[in-house]
Amino acid sequence: MRALSEQLVLVTGSSRGLGAAIAEAFVREGARVVVNYVRNREAAEALVRRLGDRAVAVQADVIKTKDVEDLVRAARERFGMPVTTLVINAVDYVFDPEKRPTVETLEWPGLVRQFSLAVLQTYLLVRAVLPDMRQAGFGRIVAVGTNLVHDPVVPYHDYIAAKGALLAFVRSLAKDLGPYGITANVVSPGLIRVTDASRHTPEEVFRQVAEASALRRVVTPEEVADAVLFFASPWARAITGQELVVDGGLVMH
């Protein structure tokens, strides 16, 4: 069991949006954080300047093996300790119901792209951090999913299918890695106000989601980030293979 302040956290896709909120939340609790980005170096470095010396920005494409290996190595070298906590957040999707691929227009390469970002990213990152986690007898893996797997309010076929596979993969990882003191869980937000991914979502959709949820509002990046912290914290030490839906009570199961 390790306090959040004793953890080195790698958050993929964390230069902005939900990833940035997750990075900020961990630093707030005293953790050391690696802010990973692919293209937006300026945003990543600006975030690190705000967060201080407990954070570092590292460029890596998390669906490329060498990039992932270099990323994990850079984290260790910067802070003199191995990655204890992995937050799989990087995504490349725009939630626009008017421009989504329908069954008729959906192309296989689009599905492959989303499966790579969900499952391949997880596969590569877990394999890269696993030796250190097993040696330490401690590890926290938290993947960001989606409530759309349970209620596809807008049928984003490629994205939803990939996140469904991610949920299944994380659960199988939990079973496999549990004996080594490693937990693996999923935080599945609903529509978030507002990130780069949701910036093209019409205001009417935000209104409909808010009206249908128990809390009568759309969740924020900070609220989702707090749920990620929970899974990494000592309070969740006996929880693994689980999914926590964070959407204000839109999906209940």
C-alpha positions as CSV (number, residue, x, y, z in Angstrom):
1,M,0.0,0.0,0.0
2,R,1.4,3.4,-1.0
3,A,0.1,6.9,-0.4
4,L,-0.6,9.0,-3.5
5,S,2.4,11.2,-2.4
6,E,4.7,8.1,-2.8
7,Q,3.6,7.4,-6.4
8,L,5.1,8.2,-9.8
9,V,2.2,8.5,-12.1
10,L,2.3,8.4,-15.9
11,V,-0.7,10.0,-17.5
12,T,-1.0,9.5,-21.2
13,G,-2.5,12.3,-23.4
14,S,-2.2,14.7,-20.5
15,S,-1.2,18.0,-22.1
16,R,-4.8,19.3,-21.9
17,G,-8.4,18.3,-21.2
18,L,-9.2,15.4,-19.0
19,G,-5.6,14.2,-18.9
20,A,-4.4,17.6,-17.7
21,A,-7.0,17.6,-14.9
22,I,-5.8,14.1,-13.9
23,A,-2.2,15.3,-13.8
24,E,-3.1,18.3,-11.8
25,A,-5.1,16.2,-9.3
26,F,-2.2,13.8,-8.7
27,V,0.3,16.7,-8.1
28,R,-2.2,18.3,-5.8
29,E,-2.0,15.2,-3.6
30,G,1.8,15.1,-3.7
31,A,2.5,12.6,-6.4
32,R,5.2,12.9,-9.1
33,V,3.6,13.0,-12.6
34,V,4.8,12.4,-16.1
35,V,2.7,14.6,-18.6
36,N,2.7,12.7,-21.8
37,Y,1.9,14.3,-25.1
38,V,2.2,13.5,-28.9
39,R,2.1,16.9,-30.7
40,N,1.1,19.7,-28.3
41,R,4.5,20.4,-26.7
42,E,3.6,24.0,-25.9
43,A,0.5,23.0,-23.8
44,A,2.4,20.2,-22.0
45,E,5.2,22.4,-21.0
46,A,2.8,25.2,-19.9
47,L,1.0,22.6,-17.7
48,V,4.3,21.5,-16.2
49,R,5.3,25.1,-15.4
50,R,2.1,25.4,-13.5
51,L,2.6,22.1,-11.7
52,G,6.2,22.7,-10.6
53,D,9.1,20.3,-10.1
54,R,6.9,17.3,-9.4
55,A,5.9,17.1,-13.0
56,V,7.8,16.6,-16.3
57,A,6.6,16.6,-19.9
58,V,7.6,13.7,-22.2
59,Q,6.7,13.3,-25.8
60,A,5.7,9.9,-27.0
61,D,3.3,8.2,-29.4
62,V,1.8,5.6,-27.1
63,I,0.9,3.2,-29.9
64,K,4.6,2.8,-30.9
65,T,6.7,0.3,-29.0
66,K,9.9,2.2,-28.9
67,D,8.2,5.5,-27.9
68,V,6.5,3.7,-25.0
69,E,9.8,2.1,-23.8
70,D,11.6,5.5,-24.0
71,L,8.7,7.2,-22.2
72,V,8.9,4.8,-19.2
73,R,12.7,5.1,-19.2
74,A,12.6,8.9,-19.2
75,A,10.1,8.8,-16.3
76,R,12.5,6.7,-14.2
77,E,15.5,8.8,-15.0
78,R,13.8,12.1,-14.2
79,F,12.5,11.0,-10.8
80,G,14.9,8.2,-9.8
81,M,12.1,5.8,-9.3
82,P,10.0,3.5,-11.4
83,V,6.4,4.2,-12.6
84,T,4.0,2.9,-10.0
85,T,0.8,4.2,-11.4
86,L,-0.4,4.1,-15.0
87,V,-3.3,6.2,-16.2
88,I,-4.3,5.3,-19.8
89,N,-6.1,8.3,-21.1
90,A,-4.8,9.3,-24.5
91,V,-7.5,9.5,-27.1
92,D,-8.0,10.8,-30.6
93,Y,-11.7,11.4,-31.2
94,V,-14.2,14.2,-31.8
95,F,-17.7,13.8,-30.4
96,D,-19.8,15.3,-33.2
97,P,-23.1,13.5,-33.7
98,E,-23.6,15.1,-37.1
99,K,-20.3,13.9,-38.4
100,R,-20.0,10.5,-36.7
101,P,-19.4,7.5,-39.0
102,T,-22.7,5.6,-39.4
103,V,-22.8,1.8,-40.1
104,E,-22.9,2.7,-43.8
105,T,-19.9,5.0,-43.7
106,L,-17.8,3.4,-41.1
107,E,-14.5,2.1,-42.5
108,W,-12.3,-0.6,-41.0
109,P,-9.2,1.6,-40.7
110,G,-11.2,3.9,-38.4
111,L,-12.1,1.0,-36.2
112,V,-8.4,-0.2,-36.2
113,R,-7.3,3.3,-35.2
114,Q,-9.6,3.4,-32.1
115,F,-8.8,-0.2,-31.1
116,S,-5.1,0.8,-31.3
117,L,-5.6,3.8,-29.0
118,A,-7.6,1.8,-26.6
119,V,-6.2,-1.8,-26.5
120,L,-2.7,-1.5,-28.1
121,Q,-1.9,1.6,-26.0
122,T,-2.8,-0.4,-22.9
123,Y,-0.9,-3.5,-24.0
124,L,2.3,-1.6,-24.7
125,L,2.2,0.5,-21.6
126,V,1.4,-2.4,-19.2
127,R,4.2,-4.5,-20.7
128,A,6.7,-1.6,-20.3
129,V,5.9,-0.9,-16.6
130,L,5.1,-4.5,-15.5
131,P,8.7,-5.6,-14.6
132,D,9.1,-2.8,-12.1
133,M,5.6,-3.2,-10.7
134,R,6.1,-6.9,-10.2
135,Q,9.4,-6.4,-8.5
136,A,7.9,-3.8,-6.2
137,G,4.8,-5.9,-5.5
138,F,2.7,-2.8,-6.2
139,G,1.1,-1.2,-9.2
140,R,-2.0,0.8,-10.1
141,I,-3.4,0.7,-13.6
142,V,-6.4,3.0,-14.3
143,A,-7.9,3.2,-17.8
144,V,-10.3,5.8,-19.0
145,G,-13.4,4.2,-20.6
146,T,-16.8,5.5,-21.5
147,N,-20.4,5.2,-20.2
148,L,-21.4,4.8,-23.9
149,V,-20.5,1.1,-23.7
150,H,-23.6,0.7,-21.5
151,D,-25.9,3.3,-23.1
152,P,-24.8,4.4,-26.6
153,V,-26.9,7.6,-26.5
154,V,-25.0,8.6,-29.6
155,P,-23.8,5.5,-31.5
156,Y,-20.1,6.3,-32.1
157,H,-19.5,2.8,-33.3
158,D,-15.7,2.8,-33.6
159,Y,-15.1,4.5,-30.3
160,I,-17.6,2.5,-28.3
161,A,-16.4,-0.8,-29.7
162,A,-12.8,0.0,-28.8
163,K,-13.7,1.1,-25.3
164,G,-15.7,-2.1,-24.8
165,A,-12.7,-4.1,-25.7
166,L,-10.6,-2.0,-23.3
167,L,-12.9,-2.7,-20.4
168,A,-12.7,-6.5,-21.1
169,F,-8.9,-6.3,-21.5
170,V,-8.5,-4.4,-18.2
171,R,-10.6,-7.0,-16.4
172,S,-8.5,-9.8,-17.7
173,L,-5.3,-7.9,-16.7
174,A,-6.8,-7.6,-13.2
175,K,-7.1,-11.3,-12.9
176,D,-3.7,-12.0,-14.2
177,L,-1.8,-9.3,-12.2
178,G,-3.6,-9.4,-8.9
179,P,-1.2,-11.9,-7.3
180,Y,1.6,-9.3,-7.8
181,G,-0.2,-6.6,-5.9
182,I,-1.2,-4.8,-9.1
183,T,-4.8,-3.6,-9.5
184,A,-6.4,-2.6,-12.8
185,N,-9.6,-0.7,-13.1
186,V,-11.6,1.6,-15.4
187,V,-13.1,5.0,-14.9
188,S,-15.8,5.6,-17.5
189,P,-17.0,9.2,-17.8
190,G,-20.0,10.4,-19.7
191,L,-20.0,13.6,-21.7
192,I,-17.6,16.0,-20.1
193,R,-17.9,19.8,-20.2
194,V,-15.7,20.7,-21.9
195,T,-12.7,19.0,-23.5
196,D,-11.1,19.0,-26.9
197,A,-13.0,15.8,-27.7
198,S,-16.4,17.3,-26.7
199,R,-15.9,20.8,-28.1
200,H,-17.9,20.0,-31.2
201,T,-20.8,18.5,-29.3
202,P,-23.9,20.6,-29.8
203,E,-25.3,22.5,-26.8
204,E,-28.6,20.7,-27.2
205,V,-26.8,17.4,-26.5
206,F,-25.3,18.8,-23.4
207,R,-28.8,19.9,-22.3
208,Q,-30.3,16.5,-23.0
209,V,-27.6,14.6,-21.1
210,A,-27.9,17.0,-18.2
211,E,-31.7,16.6,-18.0
212,A,-31.5,12.8,-18.2
213,S,-28.9,12.5,-15.4
214,A,-29.7,12.1,-11.7
215,L,-27.6,15.2,-10.8
216,R,-29.2,17.2,-13.7
217,R,-25.8,18.4,-15.0
218,V,-22.8,17.3,-17.1
219,V,-19.7,16.3,-15.2
220,T,-16.4,18.2,-15.3
221,P,-12.8,16.9,-16.0
222,E,-12.0,17.6,-12.3
223,E,-14.8,15.3,-11.1
224,V,-13.6,12.5,-13.4
225,A,-10.0,13.0,-12.2
226,D,-11.0,12.5,-8.6
227,A,-12.4,9.1,-9.5
228,V,-9.1,8.2,-11.1
229,L,-7.3,9.2,-7.9
230,F,-9.6,7.0,-5.9
231,F,-8.5,3.9,-7.8
232,A,-4.9,4.8,-7.2
233,S,-5.3,5.6,-3.5
234,P,-5.0,3.3,-0.5
235,W,-8.7,3.4,-0.1
236,A,-9.1,1.3,-3.3
237,R,-6.4,-1.3,-2.4
238,A,-8.9,-4.2,-2.4
239,I,-10.7,-3.1,-5.6
240,T,-9.7,-4.5,-9.0
241,G,-11.3,-5.5,-12.3
242,Q,-14.0,-2.9,-11.7
243,E,-15.5,0.0,-13.7
244,L,-16.7,3.2,-12.0
245,V,-19.1,5.2,-14.2
246,V,-18.7,8.9,-13.6
247,D,-21.6,10.7,-15.4
248,G,-23.8,12.3,-12.8
249,G,-26.1,9.2,-12.6
250,L,-27.0,8.9,-16.3
251,V,-26.0,5.3,-16.4
252,M,-26.8,3.2,-13.3
253,H,-25.7,-0.4,-13.0
